[in-house]
Amino acid sequence: MAEQVNVGLIGCGSMGSELARAVHRGEAGSARIIGLFDEYQPGREALAKELSTGNAPEPAQVETVAELVNLPNIDLVIECASQAAVVAHAETVLRSGTSIIVMSSGAMISPDFMRTVSAAAAKSGASIYIPSGAVGGIDALRASKALLEEVTIVSTKKPSSLSGAPGFADWEDKEITEPTVIFEGSATDAVGLFPANVNVAATVSMAGIGPDATKVRVVADPDSPGNVHEINAVSKAGKFSFRFENMPHETNPKTSFLAVLAAIETLRSICEPGLRIGT
């Protein structure tokens, strides 16, 4: 059995809680949650109590990320909060020599921020992991990165899943009865306007031709079968098309269930070194 990997969690909302439950059930190999950070104390306390069932000790609750990375024997931090949390805390985590899994990948498309955290990781020897999230095909985009000529991603969601996003502000009080294009532009702009909805666009752009060149369309459709993402890429190695009809997570309709599963698989691959397929 692989040596236990001690994990600290940033964000105890629906995404973080579901991931923590999966770890508690043993679905992520030898990982164990030993510390929780969330500014919302009731949510943090509820999750800590839930994770203390069975033989597992209750995770430590900390008031700052600095305390989190100073917990004895911590190996890895998982961010499940927001792009703002990544910007605020990723450098602190990496400077401590602790690796991080970033779920809110939209934060990483800022060139200045990427340089900052990459430098911190290089200096300390820590790693930055970005799960594939709500889509697949990331390996194909990475493999053909130097040959890519065009990448487009169309994200279609129910209007309720887009509600609250800055890019949806003009549509909040309008009835949408048919597929309606809410946004067209670059991944750079999409991530800022839909921070809780299109992290997938950031991940696709980083794997491929970059956020400024990656084209994004956001569509609101009341009859959408779920969170639908369609990726089309043209390269000198061929043309690639991927379509994903994802069920929204039951506790957070802005997030696809697949995004949680991708995070679990990323964590499991860290905990259980051995055979790798497509990575």
One Martini backbone bead per residue (centre of mass of N, CA, C, O) as a GRO file, in nm:
protein
  279
    1MET     BB    1   0.098   0.035   0.020
    2ALA     BB    2   0.072   0.350   0.009
    3GLU     BB    3   0.162   0.623   0.140
    4GLN     BB    4   0.038   0.855   0.318
    5VAL     BB    5  -0.166   1.139   0.222
    6ASN     BB    6  -0.166   1.467   0.337
    7VAL     BB    7  -0.458   1.682   0.347
    8GLY     BB    8  -0.551   2.007   0.249
    9LEU     BB    9  -0.841   2.229   0.267
   10ILE     BB   10  -0.980   2.470   0.038
   11GLY     BB   11  -1.289   2.454   0.095
   12CYS     BB   12  -1.635   2.366   0.231
   13GLY     BB   13  -1.819   2.321   0.014
   14SER     BB   14  -1.952   2.128  -0.221
   15MET     BB   15  -1.687   2.043  -0.353
   16GLY     BB   16  -1.509   1.992  -0.102
   17SER     BB   17  -1.701   1.794   0.041
   18GLU     BB   18  -1.716   1.575  -0.178
   19LEU     BB   19  -1.416   1.517  -0.185
   20ALA     BB   20  -1.383   1.445   0.116
   21ARG     BB   21  -1.575   1.205   0.111
   22ALA     BB   22  -1.414   1.036  -0.091
   23VAL     BB   23  -1.166   1.013   0.085
   24HIS     BB   24  -1.312   0.883   0.330
   25ARG     BB   25  -1.398   0.626   0.140
   26GLY     BB   26  -1.123   0.560  -0.040
   27GLU     BB   27  -1.117   0.688  -0.353
   28ALA     BB   28  -0.798   0.822  -0.308
   29GLY     BB   29  -0.656   0.617  -0.163
   30SER     BB   30  -0.409   0.739   0.076
   31ALA     BB   31  -0.578   0.967   0.147
   32ARG     BB   32  -0.596   1.243   0.401
   33ILE     BB   33  -0.779   1.457   0.593
   34ILE     BB   34  -0.617   1.711   0.820
   35GLY     BB   35  -0.731   1.993   0.691
   36LEU     BB   36  -0.926   2.306   0.738
   37PHE     BB   37  -1.028   2.582   0.515
   38ASP     BB   38  -1.273   2.837   0.613
   39GLU     BB   39  -1.446   3.130   0.663
   40TYR     BB   40  -1.691   2.936   0.703
   41GLN     BB   41  -1.744   2.791   0.996
   42PRO     BB   42  -1.996   2.602   0.982
   43GLY     BB   43  -1.897   2.435   0.736
   44ARG     BB   44  -1.631   2.342   0.861
   45GLU     BB   45  -1.751   2.198   1.110
   46ALA     BB   46  -1.936   1.998   0.964
   47LEU     BB   47  -1.713   1.851   0.806
   48ALA     BB   48  -1.536   1.762   1.042
   49LYS     BB   49  -1.753   1.585   1.173
   50GLU     BB   50  -1.804   1.397   0.931
   51LEU     BB   51  -1.487   1.300   0.915
   52SER     BB   52  -1.493   1.158   1.222
   53THR     BB   53  -1.591   0.907   1.131
   54GLY     BB   54  -1.496   0.629   1.253
   55ASN     BB   55  -1.133   0.609   1.250
   56ALA     BB   56  -1.114   0.903   1.196
   57PRO     BB   57  -0.982   1.187   1.260
   58GLU     BB   58  -1.027   1.504   1.317
   59PRO     BB   59  -0.983   1.769   1.150
   60ALA     BB   60  -0.822   2.047   1.131
   61GLN     BB   61  -0.894   2.383   1.224
   62VAL     BB   62  -0.828   2.679   1.041
   63GLU     BB   63  -0.764   3.040   0.990
   64THR     BB   64  -0.519   2.975   0.791
   65VAL     BB   65  -0.301   2.884   0.543
   66ALA     BB   66  -0.045   2.890   0.711
   67GLU     BB   67  -0.150   2.675   0.908
   68LEU     BB   68  -0.202   2.450   0.708
   69VAL     BB   69   0.108   2.421   0.603
   70ASN     BB   70   0.197   2.367   0.925
   71LEU     BB   71   0.110   2.100   0.940
   72PRO     BB   72   0.188   1.799   1.021
   73ASN     BB   73   0.272   1.622   0.732
   74ILE     BB   74   0.204   1.784   0.495
   75ASP     BB   75   0.159   1.734   0.125
   76LEU     BB   76  -0.132   1.863   0.041
   77VAL     BB   77  -0.334   2.093  -0.152
   78ILE     BB   78  -0.685   2.178  -0.193
   79GLU     BB   79  -0.867   2.372  -0.418
   80CYS     BB   80  -1.241   2.462  -0.353
   81ALA     BB   81  -1.340   2.776  -0.401
   82SER     BB   82  -1.170   3.005  -0.589
   83GLN     BB   83  -1.003   3.229  -0.767
   84ALA     BB   84  -0.941   3.415  -0.528
   85ALA     BB   85  -0.807   3.191  -0.356
   86VAL     BB   86  -0.573   3.136  -0.541
   87VAL     BB   87  -0.450   3.419  -0.538
   88ALA     BB   88  -0.422   3.436  -0.219
   89HIS     BB   89  -0.276   3.116  -0.162
   90ALA     BB   90  -0.079   2.964  -0.358
   91GLU     BB   91   0.195   3.090  -0.286
   92THR     BB   92   0.202   2.999   0.008
   93VAL     BB   93   0.198   2.699  -0.048
   94LEU     BB   94   0.451   2.679  -0.238
   95ARG     BB   95   0.665   2.815  -0.048
   96SER     BB   96   0.638   2.566   0.162
   97GLY     BB   97   0.648   2.295  -0.036
   98THR     BB   98   0.349   2.262  -0.124
   99SER     BB   99   0.130   2.110  -0.299
  100ILE     BB  100  -0.128   2.174  -0.565
  101ILE     BB  101  -0.476   2.168  -0.625
  102VAL     BB  102  -0.655   2.322  -0.896
  103MET     BB  103  -0.989   2.402  -0.963
  104SER     BB  104  -0.966   2.722  -1.022
  105SER     BB  105  -0.823   2.769  -1.324
  106GLY     BB  106  -0.882   3.068  -1.406
  107ALA     BB  107  -0.645   3.198  -1.238
  108MET     BB  108  -0.404   3.085  -1.441
  109ILE     BB  109  -0.430   3.287  -1.705
  110SER     BB  110  -0.250   3.478  -1.575
  111PRO     BB  111   0.067   3.552  -1.653
  112ASP     BB  112   0.168   3.674  -1.385
  113PHE     BB  113   0.061   3.453  -1.196
  114MET     BB  114   0.198   3.213  -1.329
  115ARG     BB  115   0.487   3.312  -1.278
  116THR     BB  116   0.471   3.326  -0.972
  117VAL     BB  117   0.392   3.026  -0.906
  118SER     BB  118   0.614   2.890  -1.071
  119ALA     BB  119   0.850   3.010  -0.910
  120ALA     BB  120   0.766   2.895  -0.635
  121ALA     BB  121   0.776   2.597  -0.722
  122ALA     BB  122   1.072   2.586  -0.821
  123LYS     BB  123   1.204   2.671  -0.549
  124SER     BB  124   1.054   2.435  -0.360
  125GLY     BB  125   0.943   2.169  -0.538
  126ALA     BB  126   0.664   2.205  -0.614
  127SER     BB  127   0.329   2.136  -0.729
  128ILE     BB  128   0.095   2.178  -1.008
  129TYR     BB  129  -0.249   2.084  -1.024
  130ILE     BB  130  -0.478   2.024  -1.311
  131PRO     BB  131  -0.762   1.918  -1.372
  132SER     BB  132  -0.984   1.839  -1.631
  133GLY     BB  133  -1.268   1.823  -1.528
  134ALA     BB  134  -1.559   1.859  -1.749
  135VAL     BB  135  -1.342   1.721  -1.943
  136GLY     BB  136  -1.186   1.600  -2.226
  137GLY     BB  137  -0.893   1.588  -2.440
  138ILE     BB  138  -0.633   1.710  -2.310
  139ASP     BB  139  -0.416   1.521  -2.426
  140ALA     BB  140  -0.454   1.603  -2.726
  141LEU     BB  141  -0.389   1.902  -2.692
  142ARG     BB  142  -0.107   1.869  -2.572
  143ALA     BB  143   0.020   1.693  -2.803
  144SER     BB  144  -0.074   1.936  -3.029
  145LYS     BB  145   0.008   2.227  -2.948
  146ALA     BB  146   0.221   2.312  -3.179
  147LEU     BB  147  -0.027   2.247  -3.413
  148LEU     BB  148  -0.229   2.447  -3.343
  149GLU     BB  149  -0.494   2.673  -3.488
  150GLU     BB  150  -0.778   2.589  -3.341
  151VAL     BB  151  -1.003   2.677  -3.058
  152THR     BB  152  -1.331   2.563  -2.949
  153ILE     BB  153  -1.582   2.652  -2.695
  154VAL     BB  154  -1.904   2.521  -2.594
  155SER     BB  155  -2.124   2.641  -2.337
  156THR     BB  156  -2.412   2.471  -2.197
  157LYS     BB  157  -2.678   2.612  -1.993
  158LYS     BB  158  -2.876   2.680  -1.763
  159PRO     BB  159  -2.974   2.976  -1.641
  160SER     BB  160  -2.939   2.897  -1.334
  161SER     BB  161  -2.624   2.833  -1.371
  162LEU     BB  162  -2.559   3.152  -1.451
  163SER     BB  163  -2.647   3.279  -1.212
  164GLY     BB  164  -2.441   3.559  -1.091
  165ALA     BB  165  -2.290   3.627  -1.327
  166PRO     BB  166  -2.157   3.896  -1.478
  167GLY     BB  167  -2.234   3.790  -1.780
  168PHE     BB  168  -2.562   3.767  -1.676
  169ALA     BB  169  -2.688   4.039  -1.583
  170ASP     BB  170  -2.874   4.115  -1.845
  171TRP     BB  171  -3.053   3.825  -1.788
  172GLU     BB  172  -3.191   3.790  -1.507
  173ASP     BB  173  -3.491   3.935  -1.602
  174LYS     BB  174  -3.505   3.722  -1.832
  175GLU     BB  175  -3.670   3.521  -2.053
  176ILE     BB  176  -3.559   3.193  -2.144
  177THR     BB  177  -3.680   2.975  -2.425
  178GLU     BB  178  -3.401   2.955  -2.579
  179PRO     BB  179  -3.123   2.935  -2.731
  180THR     BB  180  -2.866   3.161  -2.591
  181VAL     BB  181  -2.628   3.390  -2.655
  182ILE     BB  182  -2.417   3.541  -2.404
  183PHE     BB  183  -2.121   3.464  -2.525
  184GLU     BB  184  -1.833   3.602  -2.712
  185GLY     BB  185  -1.484   3.491  -2.698
  186SER     BB  186  -1.242   3.469  -2.489
  187ALA     BB  187  -1.112   3.303  -2.225
  188THR     BB  188  -1.022   3.547  -2.070
  189ASP     BB  189  -1.310   3.680  -2.058
  190ALA     BB  190  -1.485   3.441  -1.959
  191VAL     BB  191  -1.357   3.397  -1.677
  192GLY     BB  192  -1.441   3.680  -1.564
  193LEU     BB  193  -1.765   3.648  -1.626
  194PHE     BB  194  -1.749   3.309  -1.544
  195PRO     BB  195  -1.602   3.188  -1.271
  196ALA     BB  196  -1.815   2.928  -1.205
  197ASN     BB  197  -1.838   2.800  -1.525
  198VAL     BB  198  -1.534   2.830  -1.708
  199ASN     BB  199  -1.279   2.659  -1.623
  200VAL     BB  200  -1.264   2.481  -1.875
  201ALA     BB  201  -1.152   2.704  -2.062
  202ALA     BB  202  -0.883   2.732  -1.916
  203THR     BB  203  -0.782   2.443  -1.944
  204VAL     BB  204  -0.795   2.426  -2.251
  205SER     BB  205  -0.606   2.671  -2.308
  206MET     BB  206  -0.351   2.560  -2.156
  207ALA     BB  207  -0.333   2.296  -2.335
  208GLY     BB  208  -0.316   2.483  -2.583
  209ILE     BB  209  -0.327   2.820  -2.732
  210GLY     BB  210  -0.454   2.986  -2.523
  211PRO     BB  211  -0.668   3.235  -2.396
  212ASP     BB  212  -0.671   3.441  -2.639
  213ALA     BB  213  -0.721   3.214  -2.878
  214THR     BB  214  -0.954   3.099  -2.734
  215LYS     BB  215  -1.280   3.012  -2.811
  216VAL     BB  216  -1.594   3.137  -2.667
  217ARG     BB  217  -1.922   2.994  -2.587
  218VAL     BB  218  -2.222   3.104  -2.424
  219VAL     BB  219  -2.515   2.907  -2.338
  220ALA     BB  220  -2.862   2.946  -2.290
  221ASP     BB  221  -3.069   2.651  -2.190
  222PRO     BB  222  -3.362   2.523  -2.062
  223ASP     BB  223  -3.308   2.225  -2.229
  224SER     BB  224  -3.063   2.132  -2.110
  225PRO     BB  225  -2.917   1.819  -2.015
  226GLY     BB  226  -2.685   2.009  -1.898
  227ASN     BB  227  -2.343   2.039  -1.894
  228VAL     BB  228  -2.230   2.157  -2.202
  229HIS     BB  229  -1.934   2.050  -2.392
  230GLU     BB  230  -1.767   2.185  -2.688
  231ILE     BB  231  -1.485   2.068  -2.874
  232ASN     BB  232  -1.280   2.239  -3.127
  233ALA     BB  233  -1.001   2.123  -3.332
  234VAL     BB  234  -0.721   2.256  -3.519
  235SER     BB  235  -0.460   2.074  -3.690
  236LYS     BB  236  -0.178   1.924  -3.836
  237ALA     BB  237  -0.285   1.639  -3.699
  238GLY     BB  238  -0.589   1.740  -3.698
  239LYS     BB  239  -0.927   1.679  -3.606
  240PHE     BB  240  -1.117   1.776  -3.306
  241SER     BB  241  -1.400   1.627  -3.123
  242PHE     BB  242  -1.593   1.722  -2.826
  243ARG     BB  243  -1.859   1.581  -2.613
  244PHE     BB  244  -2.031   1.700  -2.306
  245GLU     BB  245  -2.287   1.557  -2.089
  246ASN     BB  246  -2.334   1.696  -1.785
  247MET     BB  247  -2.403   1.657  -1.467
  248PRO     BB  248  -2.497   1.828  -1.223
  249HIS     BB  249  -2.438   1.899  -0.922
  250GLU     BB  250  -2.659   1.858  -0.662
  251THR     BB  251  -2.521   2.114  -0.482
  252ASN     BB  252  -2.398   2.245  -0.776
  253PRO     BB  253  -2.500   2.364  -1.085
  254LYS     BB  254  -2.219   2.503  -1.178
  255THR     BB  255  -2.121   2.202  -1.141
  256SER     BB  256  -1.978   1.921  -1.246
  257PHE     BB  257  -1.948   1.597  -1.160
  258LEU     BB  258  -1.685   1.543  -1.323
  259ALA     BB  259  -1.503   1.740  -1.165
  260VAL     BB  260  -1.490   1.567  -0.913
  261LEU     BB  261  -1.379   1.308  -1.044
  262ALA     BB  262  -1.115   1.438  -1.150
  263ALA     BB  263  -1.000   1.509  -0.872
  264ILE     BB  264  -0.989   1.222  -0.762
  265GLU     BB  265  -0.799   1.111  -0.982
  266THR     BB  266  -0.564   1.299  -0.930
  267LEU     BB  267  -0.520   1.213  -0.636
  268ARG     BB  268  -0.479   0.910  -0.691
  269SER     BB  269  -0.224   0.945  -0.874
  270ILE     BB  270  -0.052   1.060  -0.640
  271CYS     BB  271  -0.094   0.818  -0.429
  272GLU     BB  272  -0.069   0.595  -0.688
  273PRO     BB  273   0.190   0.490  -0.812
  274GLY     BB  274   0.222   0.405  -1.171
  275LEU     BB  275   0.006   0.355  -1.386
  276ARG     BB  276  -0.039   0.546  -1.694
  277ILE     BB  277  -0.321   0.696  -1.873
  278GLY     BB  278  -0.304   0.982  -2.058
  279THR     BB  279  -0.040   1.147  -1.880
   0.00000   0.00000   0.00000
